[in-house]
Amino acid sequence: MILSQLNDSQRIALKKFKGNVEDCKLADPSDEYLLTWLVARNFDVAQSEKMLRRSLEWREENSIDGILHQWKPPKVLLEYYPMKVVGHDKCYNPLWIKGFGQADWRGLLHSVNKRDFLRYVCYIAEQGSEEFRKCSQLAQRPITSSTFIIDMEELSMKQIAHRPLRDIGLEAIKVLEANYPEVIRKVFIINAPKLFTMVFSIVKPFLHQMTLDKINIFGFDKKEWSAALLKEIDAEQLPAQYGGTLTDLKASDPSKFTIGGEVPKSYYLKVVKPSTKSYMTSLSVSKGNKKKLEFQITTTNSLLKWEFMTEEADIGFSIYYLKANGEKGYLVTPEKIQSHLMMEVGEVNCTRVGTYIMEFDNSYSYIRSKNIWYRVVIDLIPTSPTEEFDGESTTHT
């Protein structure tokens, strides 16, 4: 939806919403950007404001604003994650290709941890925002959405049956729906086999109806889907393999854009059974129970770092801070960690002072208690990329 399409009541809602969030620090304060949040909540001003403020909290907690320049993604994701921008459609919306079927999803998930994978999804979403700015200059008007071609060729039951992919895929969808509203103009899903209906039935409940209305699904009839693509995309902007004339001069076969591919096993994370370290503290979590470690953060932008292992089995893990109203603000959402197979190491940026809770959850186990060895350190974030920590840190045991 564009501003010129708004009726009187929608214009009033936009004006009210704009006034309500004028205290928010937005990277893009334009009416076009604000409109995306209103559309996502059907012009319910209160719900739109709630959604936007939650997203701004999420961005701050996860250091999203600086992700393109301050975070270096794992090399395997840069080389084998099956998605890239290749041009723009006839309306100057960025054109993205996702080779979903040709991707080695198992290989990718064997090569990075869950947090890095989800962070890379956000990294690509932020690249999308950069593409909006570039295309806005070309179009001489605001561009706030993209067109996507999702190629399902070579999709197999082996991929679909991989539970870690399903789980992380659904989590990624939730993150994108909550923080990047109305960034889709059109989606073309092509070369969809019959088993794709199984995939779509899992994903569909997590998608907003307005998103579903923008999705077009095609089978293997290239004549049919290439004609549909060329209605929306000029031939010189569309890769040759999809019916256009655009070629990739860097590829061995210039007529094909290679996206994804099999991940070499040299990228796989080495699974080395962890062993306790002299500086670690032990903690026992009895069957059916939880244990919480509480930390008082007194300086904004402190780093809460951890490493832990379990002696025999997995353990639930999460980190959250307590809001003024008593609600939990999750920095690490609850998940089971296979910390008996690999040392779990990570860090989060504590952007506000207050109480932070690290929770080990064994409530799902009615048979086995869990023995944990851990170390937690609180550090200040370096003021520049080259600055080293000067030892002003606190270790919690």
NORLIN-V228207 format. One record per residue. RES is the residue in three letters. PSI is psi as a letter, one per 20 degrees, with the letter a starting at -180 (NA if undefined). OMEGA is omega in degrees with one decimal (* if undefined). Layout:
RES PSI OMEGA
RES PSI OMEGA
This chain:
MET p 178.9
ILE r -173.4
LEU h -177.1
SER i -179.5
GLN i -175.7
LEU p 173.1
ASN a -174.2
ASP g -178.4
SER h 178.6
GLN h 176.6
ARG h 177.3
ILE g 179.3
ALA g 179.2
LEU g 179.6
LYS g 179.6
LYS g -179.8
PHE g 179.8
LYS g 178.6
GLY h -178.5
ASN h -174.1
VAL j -177.7
GLU i 176.5
ASP i -178.0
CYS q 176.5
LYS o -176.4
LEU p 176.3
ALA h 178.6
ASP n -177.4
PRO j -175.5
SER q 176.7
ASP h -179.2
GLU g 179.8
TYR g 178.9
LEU h -179.4
LEU h -178.5
THR h 179.8
TRP h 177.0
LEU g 179.9
VAL h -178.2
ALA h 179.4
ARG k 173.8
ASN k 176.0
PHE k 170.9
ASP o -172.8
VAL g -178.1
ALA g -179.8
GLN h 177.9
SER g 178.8
GLU g 178.5
LYS g 179.8
MET g -178.5
LEU g -178.3
ARG h 176.0
ARG g 179.9
SER h 178.4
LEU h 175.0
GLU g 179.3
TRP g 179.7
ARG g -179.3
GLU g -177.7
GLU h -176.5
ASN j 178.2
SER l -177.2
ILE h -176.0
ASP h -178.6
GLY j -170.8
ILE h -176.9
LEU h -175.2
HIS i -174.7
GLN i -179.3
TRP p 178.3
LYS o -178.3
PRO q 174.1
PRO p -176.4
LYS h -177.1
VAL h 178.0
LEU h 177.9
LEU h -174.9
GLU h -170.8
TYR i 174.6
TYR p -165.6
PRO l -178.1
MET p 177.6
LYS q 175.3
VAL p -175.3
VAL i -177.9
GLY c 178.6
HIS r 178.4
ASP a -176.0
LYS i 178.1
CYS j -179.9
TYR j 172.3
ASN p 179.0
PRO q 179.4
LEU o -179.8
TRP q 174.1
ILE p 174.4
LYS o -179.9
GLY m -172.9
PHE g -176.0
GLY h -177.0
GLN i -175.6
ALA q 174.0
ASP m -174.9
TRP h 178.0
ARG g -179.8
GLY g 179.0
LEU g -177.6
LEU i 172.4
HIS i -171.5
SER i 179.8
VAL q 175.1
ASN r -175.4
LYS g -177.1
ARG g 179.5
ASP h 178.8
PHE g -179.1
LEU h 177.9
ARG h 179.0
TYR h 174.4
VAL g 177.4
CYS h 177.8
TYR g 178.9
ILE h 178.3
ALA h 177.3
GLU h 172.6
GLN h 176.8
GLY h 177.8
SER h 176.2
GLU g 178.4
GLU h 176.4
PHE g -178.5
ARG g 178.9
LYS g -178.4
CYS h 176.7
SER h 177.5
GLN h 178.0
LEU g -175.5
ALA i -175.8
GLN k 175.9
ARG r -178.6
PRO p 174.6
ILE p -175.7
THR j -179.7
SER r -177.0
SER r 172.2
THR p -176.3
PHE p 168.4
ILE o 179.7
ILE o -174.5
ASP o -177.6
MET j 179.1
GLU p -179.4
GLU j 176.0
LEU p -176.3
SER r 176.8
MET h 178.8
LYS h 178.5
GLN g -176.2
ILE h -176.1
ALA i -177.9
HIS o -173.2
ARG g 178.5
PRO h 178.1
LEU g 179.1
ARG g -176.7
ASP g -177.2
ILE h 177.0
GLY g 178.8
LEU h 178.2
GLU h 178.3
ALA g 178.9
ILE g 179.3
LYS g 179.6
VAL g -177.9
LEU g 179.8
GLU h -176.4
ALA h -170.2
ASN i 179.3
TYR m -175.4
PRO q 171.9
GLU k 177.1
VAL j -179.4
ILE p 171.0
ARG g 177.2
LYS q 173.9
VAL p 175.0
PHE o 175.0
ILE o -173.6
ILE r -179.8
ASN k -178.0
ALA o 177.1
PRO r -178.9
LYS h -177.5
LEU i 176.2
PHE h 179.6
THR h 177.6
MET g 179.0
VAL g -174.6
PHE h 179.6
SER h 178.4
ILE g -174.9
VAL h -170.8
LYS g -178.1
PRO i -177.8
PHE i -178.5
LEU p 176.0
HIS q -178.2
GLN h 180.0
MET h 175.1
THR g -179.8
LEU h -178.5
ASP i -177.8
LYS i -175.3
ILE p 176.7
ASN p -175.0
ILE p 179.7
PHE q 175.5
GLY b -174.4
PHE j 179.7
ASP n -176.1
LYS h -179.5
LYS h -178.1
GLU g -174.6
TRP h 177.3
SER h 176.4
ALA g 178.1
ALA h 179.4
LEU g -177.0
LEU i 173.6
LYS h -175.9
GLU i -172.2
ILE p 176.2
ASP q -175.0
ALA h -177.4
GLU i 177.7
GLN i -175.2
LEU p 178.7
PRO q -176.3
ALA h -177.7
GLN i 178.9
TYR j 175.0
GLY i 179.2
GLY b -179.5
THR i -178.3
LEU p -179.5
THR q 178.0
ASP o -175.1
LEU i 179.8
LYS i -176.7
ALA q 177.5
SER h 173.1
ASP n -175.2
PRO h -177.6
SER i -178.4
LYS p 172.3
PHE o -179.8
THR o -178.9
ILE p 179.9
GLY c -178.9
GLY r -177.8
GLU p 179.6
VAL p 177.4
PRO q -178.0
LYS i 177.2
SER i 178.1
TYR i -174.3
TYR q 175.0
LEU p 179.6
LYS p 179.3
VAL o 179.4
VAL o -178.5
LYS p -174.7
PRO q 175.8
SER q -177.9
THR q 177.7
LYS q -171.9
SER h -176.7
TYR j -177.3
MET q 177.9
THR q -179.2
SER q 179.7
LEU p 178.7
SER p 177.5
VAL o -176.1
SER r -178.0
LYS p 178.3
GLY j -175.8
ASN r 178.0
LYS q 171.6
LYS p -178.2
LYS p 172.5
LEU p -175.0
GLU p -179.3
PHE p 175.4
GLN o 178.4
ILE o -175.6
THR i -179.8
THR p 178.6
THR q -179.3
ASN l 170.5
SER q 176.6
LEU p 173.7
LEU o -175.5
LYS q 179.0
TRP q 165.5
GLU p 179.2
PHE r 176.3
MET q 172.6
THR q -174.1
GLU h -172.0
GLU h -172.6
ALA r -177.4
ASP r 179.2
ILE q 174.0
GLY q -174.5
PHE p 175.0
SER q 174.7
ILE p 178.4
TYR r 173.7
TYR q -179.6
LEU p 178.0
LYS r -178.3
ALA h -179.3
ASN j 178.1
GLY i 179.2
GLU q 178.3
LYS p 173.5
GLY o -172.4
TYR p 170.4
LEU h 172.2
VAL o -177.6
THR q -176.8
PRO p 176.2
GLU q 176.2
LYS p -178.5
ILE p 178.1
GLN l -172.8
SER i 171.8
HIS i 179.3
LEU h -177.4
MET p 177.2
MET p 177.6
GLU p -178.1
VAL p 178.4
GLY r 178.2
GLU q 175.2
VAL q 177.9
ASN o 178.1
CYS o -171.7
THR i -179.9
ARG q 176.2
VAL q 179.5
GLY a -176.4
THR p 177.3
TYR p -177.1
ILE p 170.6
MET o -172.4
GLU p 173.0
PHE p -170.1
ASP o 175.6
ASN k -175.2
SER h -178.2
TYR i -177.6
SER o -179.4
TYR j -176.2
ILE h -167.5
ARG p 168.7
SER q -177.6
LYS p 174.9
ASN p -175.6
ILE q 170.4
TRP p -172.4
TYR r 169.3
ARG p 177.8
VAL p 179.7
VAL p 174.1
ILE p -178.4
ASP r 169.9
LEU q 178.3
ILE p 176.6
PRO q -179.3
THR i 176.8
SER q -176.0
PRO h -175.4
THR i -177.2
GLU p 178.1
GLU q 173.6
PHE p -174.0
ASP j 176.5
GLY i 178.3
GLU m -177.9
SER r -179.6
THR p 177.3
THR p -178.7
HIS p 177.9
THR NA *
